[in-house]
Amino acid sequence: MKQVKDFNGEVIKAEEGSPIQPFHAYISLMLGMLKEPFVSSDAKYLMIQSSYGYLRDMCYSDDEIEIYIEKIREVVKTNIEINSFMG
């Protein structure tokens, strides 16, 4: 599995006992991005599309990524704020 590093070069990993669970942190970030009125719908789409490549880089299988895509589609369908802001 490819390691993901932060800006300081430290390997990012979920630590047991963390007060915020990694999934909750991810979904809150996703919802924040989807509901942000000053991020264009195109930019939101591109960010979500690029996440597929990052999962592939981290050695997730195509089947696992397809499950992720289906779940993300559900989240997007019910939470995206569509706009034409270009910025």
C-alpha positions in Angstrom: 0.0 0.0 0.0 1.3 3.4 -1.0 1.8 5.7 2.0 0.1 9.1 2.1 2.2 11.9 3.6 1.3 15.3 5.1 3.1 18.5 4.3 5.9 17.7 6.7 6.6 14.3 5.1 5.0 12.4 8.0 3.0 9.3 7.1 -0.7 9.9 7.6 -2.4 7.0 9.5 -5.5 6.6 11.6 -4.5 6.3 15.2 -6.5 4.1 17.5 -8.3 6.0 20.2 -8.3 9.2 18.2 -11.2 11.5 19.3 -12.4 11.8 15.7 -12.9 8.7 13.6 -11.3 8.8 10.1 -14.6 8.0 8.4 -16.4 10.8 10.2 -13.6 13.3 9.4 -13.8 12.3 5.7 -17.5 12.5 5.4 -17.6 15.9 7.1 -15.0 17.2 4.7 -16.9 15.7 1.8 -20.2 17.3 3.0 -18.4 20.6 3.6 -17.1 20.6 0.0 -20.4 19.6 -1.5 -22.4 22.2 0.3 -20.0 25.1 -0.3 -21.7 27.6 -2.5 -18.4 29.2 -3.7 -16.9 26.0 -5.1 -18.1 25.4 -8.6 -19.9 22.2 -9.4 -17.2 21.4 -12.0 -14.5 21.7 -9.3 -16.5 19.4 -6.9 -16.8 16.8 -9.7 -13.0 17.0 -10.5 -12.1 16.6 -6.8 -14.3 13.5 -6.4 -13.0 12.1 -9.7 -9.4 12.5 -8.5 -10.2 10.6 -5.3 -10.6 7.5 -7.4 -7.0 7.7 -8.6 -5.7 8.2 -5.0 -7.5 5.1 -4.0 -5.9 3.2 -6.9 -2.5 4.6 -5.8 -3.2 3.1 -2.3 -3.7 -0.3 -3.9 -7.5 -0.6 -3.6 -8.9 -3.0 -6.1 -11.2 -1.9 -8.9 -14.1 -3.7 -7.2 -13.5 -1.8 -3.9 -13.3 1.5 -5.8 -16.5 0.7 -7.6 -18.2 0.3 -4.2 -16.8 3.6 -3.1 -18.1 5.3 -6.3 -21.6 4.0 -5.7 -21.6 5.2 -2.1 -20.2 8.6 -3.1 -22.9 9.0 -5.8 -25.6 8.5 -3.1 -23.9 11.2 -0.9 -23.5 13.6 -3.8 -27.1 13.1 -5.0 -28.6 14.1 -1.7 -26.1 16.8 -0.6 -24.5 18.7 -3.5 -25.3 22.4 -3.9 -25.2 22.9 -7.6 -23.9 26.3 -8.8 -22.2 27.8 -11.7 -19.6 29.8 -9.7 -16.3 29.9 -11.6 -13.5 30.7 -9.2 
